[in-house]
């Protein structure tokens, strides 16, 4: 984005106040990524602040080979992973629960029947029930509209690994959504 490049060059030229534009533009998604992974608002806020400090200190290493957001979200992802490792949180094994495609479509169709505000509430509830990695995949792909390649650059996963993880996350998302919407689905269907 030309505007981002302009502000980055201003920061690199010594205008540190220009960095506030970049922070304002990306603070919501950086916080969202952190929150989806750590599931604690205070920790997510601290991590987001740390990310912007680290990004500022590393800005001279940004080469404009990818979008600034991709570079920044990669820093965010790595910072959160490092934080989680430090805390030595136990992670559960990824289960391979299968959900019939017809049920996925029924849940999706029922969701589209709901009003937009209700959709946002249910989507947020479903994402909050997902494991950190699943939540981040759904958030990056659907909410922030990053490509599979960009998610690979952010997370360090291969393209095929991103596709597999995204597929599994999508199925778990629909399962969580189905549980939340069970009464609404019955009423609509």
Helices and strands as residue ranges (DSSP letters): H 2-12, G 16-18, H 19-38, H 41-58, G 59-61, H 68-87, H 101-113, H 116-129, H 132-138, I 139-143, H 148-155, H 159-180, H 182-188
